[in-house]
């Protein structure tokens, strides 16, 4: 059994906000794995599918971000799944937009949803996949920033990054966290620039 939990806030008004990247990944993953329906369970919306003999659950907590741990605790209480078989997908303001960072364990890094899970499970020893959303600029309040919608040009980039995150989740399910880290930990914005247009470094060198 593998359980993938995407963090976010329920409700249509939060759909395209930066804080809902976890939900975006779950929705895209559900489409790829052909998970046709979600049901209310474990203080979240839960979809299930068997793939290559593996029982996979996709979970979107309905507790709102800061109480995400309530959902995870409900899962732990109701199943025999271990923490190493749970992958948490979340946004991260400390990572540049376009970046994916997978880790086997670690602190919350100030993310309230992740801290709630750590508190409820009394452990930091579970895998997590962070998707960078970048920091606010121009004195924008952090809470306002994470609850704001992506700009149109950012959404185009996030389409690619969410697809990569989905591939990373599937890699984690079938190949383990170490392989997922090796294959997917990178900044995809830089990669896209290198493959599709001049990088900032190239432009600087031309202007010298």
C-alpha positions as CSV (number, residue, x, y, z in Angstrom):
1,X,0.0,0.0,0.0
2,X,1.2,3.5,-0.9
3,X,-0.6,6.7,0.1
4,X,0.0,10.0,-1.6
5,X,-1.3,13.1,0.3
6,X,-1.4,16.4,-1.5
7,X,-1.8,19.4,0.8
8,X,-4.1,22.3,0.1
9,X,-7.3,24.0,1.0
10,X,-10.7,22.7,-0.1
11,X,-13.1,25.0,-2.0
12,X,-13.2,26.4,-5.5
13,X,-11.7,29.8,-4.6
14,X,-8.4,28.1,-3.6
15,X,-8.1,25.9,-6.8
16,X,-5.4,27.9,-8.5
17,X,-3.6,29.4,-5.5
18,X,0.0,28.7,-4.8
19,X,-0.8,26.9,-1.5
20,X,-2.8,24.3,-3.5
21,X,0.0,22.8,-5.5
22,X,-0.4,19.6,-3.6
23,X,-4.0,19.3,-4.7
24,X,-2.9,20.1,-8.3
25,X,-0.5,17.2,-8.3
26,X,-3.1,14.8,-6.9
27,X,-5.7,15.8,-9.5
28,X,-3.1,15.3,-12.3
29,X,-2.0,12.0,-10.8
30,X,-5.6,10.8,-10.6
31,X,-6.1,11.6,-14.3
32,X,-2.9,9.7,-15.2
33,X,-3.7,6.7,-13.1
34,X,-7.4,6.8,-14.2
35,X,-8.8,7.3,-10.7
36,X,-12.3,8.1,-11.6
37,X,-13.8,9.0,-8.3
38,X,-13.0,10.3,-4.8
39,X,-15.0,9.6,-1.6
40,X,-15.1,11.3,1.7
41,X,-12.8,9.3,4.1
42,X,-10.1,9.9,6.7
43,X,-11.0,13.6,6.9
44,X,-10.2,14.0,3.2
45,X,-11.3,13.1,-0.3
46,X,-9.8,9.8,-1.2
47,X,-9.3,8.0,-4.5
48,X,-8.0,4.4,-4.9
49,X,-6.5,2.3,-7.7
50,X,-4.4,-0.8,-8.1
51,X,-1.5,-0.3,-10.4
52,X,0.9,-3.2,-11.2
53,X,-0.3,-5.0,-8.1
54,X,0.3,-1.9,-5.8
55,X,-2.7,-0.5,-3.9
56,X,-2.4,3.3,-4.3
57,X,-4.5,5.9,-2.4
58,X,-4.6,9.5,-3.4
59,X,-5.7,11.9,-0.7
60,X,-6.7,15.6,-0.5
61,X,-7.3,16.6,3.2
62,X,-10.5,18.6,3.8
63,X,-9.3,19.9,7.1
64,X,-7.7,23.1,5.6
65,X,-4.0,23.4,5.4
66,X,-3.1,24.1,9.0
67,X,-4.8,21.0,10.2
68,X,-3.5,18.5,7.6
69,X,-2.1,16.3,10.3
70,X,-5.7,15.4,11.4
71,X,-6.2,13.7,8.0
72,X,-2.9,11.8,8.2
73,X,-3.5,10.7,11.8
74,X,-6.9,9.3,10.7
75,X,-5.1,7.3,8.0
76,X,-2.5,6.0,10.4
77,X,-5.2,5.0,12.9
78,X,-7.3,3.2,10.4
79,X,-4.7,1.4,8.4
80,X,-1.5,-0.6,8.9
81,X,0.5,1.7,6.6
82,X,3.9,2.9,7.8
83,X,5.2,6.4,7.6
84,X,7.7,5.4,4.9
85,X,4.8,4.4,2.7
86,X,3.2,7.9,2.8
87,X,4.3,10.7,0.5
88,X,3.3,14.2,1.3
89,X,3.2,16.7,-1.6
90,X,3.3,20.4,-0.8
91,X,4.3,23.9,-1.9
92,X,7.5,25.6,-0.7
93,X,8.2,29.3,-0.7
94,X,11.9,28.6,0.1
95,X,12.4,26.9,-3.3
96,X,12.4,28.9,-6.6
97,X,9.4,28.5,-8.7
98,X,9.8,25.5,-11.0
99,X,11.8,23.4,-8.5
100,X,11.1,19.9,-7.2
101,X,12.7,18.7,-4.1
102,X,12.1,15.2,-2.7
103,X,13.4,14.1,0.7
104,X,13.0,11.0,2.8
105,X,12.5,12.9,6.0
106,X,13.1,16.4,7.6
107,X,11.7,19.3,9.4
108,X,8.7,21.4,8.4
109,X,10.8,24.3,7.1
110,X,8.1,26.6,8.5
111,X,5.3,25.0,6.5
112,X,2.2,24.9,8.7
113,X,0.6,21.9,6.9
114,X,3.7,19.8,7.2
115,X,4.2,20.9,10.8
116,X,0.7,19.7,11.6
117,X,1.5,16.3,10.2
118,X,4.8,16.1,12.1
119,X,2.9,17.0,15.3
120,X,0.1,14.5,14.9
121,X,2.4,11.7,13.9
122,X,5.1,12.6,16.4
123,X,7.7,12.0,13.7
124,X,9.6,13.7,10.9
125,X,10.5,10.4,9.3
126,X,8.2,10.3,6.2
127,X,8.9,11.2,2.6
128,X,7.8,14.6,1.2
129,X,7.9,16.2,-2.3
130,X,8.2,19.9,-2.2
131,X,7.2,22.1,-5.2
132,X,8.8,25.5,-5.3
133,X,6.5,28.5,-5.6
134,X,9.1,31.2,-4.9
135,X,9.1,34.0,-2.3
136,X,6.9,37.1,-2.5
137,X,8.4,40.4,-3.5
138,X,7.7,44.0,-3.0
139,X,6.7,43.7,0.6
140,X,3.8,41.3,-0.1
141,X,2.6,39.5,3.0
142,X,3.5,35.8,3.0
143,X,0.0,34.6,3.8
144,X,-1.5,36.8,1.1
145,X,1.1,35.5,-1.3
146,X,0.5,31.8,-0.8
147,X,-3.3,32.3,-0.9
148,X,-3.1,34.3,-4.2
149,X,-3.6,32.8,-7.6
150,X,-0.6,32.0,-9.9
151,X,-0.1,34.5,-12.6
152,X,-0.9,33.3,-16.1
153,X,2.8,32.9,-17.1
154,X,3.4,31.1,-13.9
155,X,0.5,28.7,-14.5
156,X,2.1,27.7,-17.9
157,X,5.3,26.8,-16.1
158,X,3.4,25.0,-13.4
159,X,1.8,22.8,-16.0
160,X,5.2,21.3,-16.8
161,X,6.3,21.2,-13.1
162,X,3.1,19.4,-12.0
163,X,3.6,16.9,-14.8
164,X,7.2,16.3,-13.5
165,X,5.9,16.0,-9.9
166,X,3.4,13.3,-11.0
167,X,6.2,11.4,-12.7
168,X,8.3,11.8,-9.5
169,X,5.4,10.4,-7.4
170,X,5.1,7.4,-9.7
171,X,8.8,6.8,-9.5
172,X,8.6,6.9,-5.7
173,X,5.8,4.4,-5.6
174,X,7.6,1.8,-7.8
175,X,11.3,2.6,-7.4
176,X,11.6,4.2,-4.0
177,X,12.6,7.6,-2.6
178,X,16.3,7.4,-3.5
179,X,15.6,6.9,-7.2
180,X,13.0,9.6,-7.2
181,X,15.4,12.0,-5.6
182,X,18.1,11.2,-8.1
183,X,15.9,11.5,-11.1
184,X,13.7,14.5,-10.2
185,X,15.4,16.9,-7.8
186,X,16.1,19.9,-10.0
187,X,14.9,23.3,-11.2
188,X,12.8,22.7,-14.3
189,X,12.6,26.4,-15.1
190,X,16.4,26.5,-15.6
191,X,16.1,23.3,-17.7
192,X,13.4,24.7,-19.8
193,X,15.4,27.9,-20.4
194,X,18.5,25.9,-21.4
195,X,16.5,23.8,-23.8
196,X,14.3,26.4,-25.3
197,X,15.9,29.8,-25.1
198,X,18.8,31.8,-23.9
199,X,19.6,31.6,-20.2
200,X,20.3,34.7,-18.2
201,X,24.0,33.8,-18.1
202,X,24.0,33.7,-21.9
203,X,22.4,37.2,-22.1
204,X,24.9,38.6,-19.6
205,X,27.8,37.2,-21.5
206,X,26.5,38.8,-24.8
207,X,26.3,42.2,-23.1
208,X,29.8,42.1,-21.8
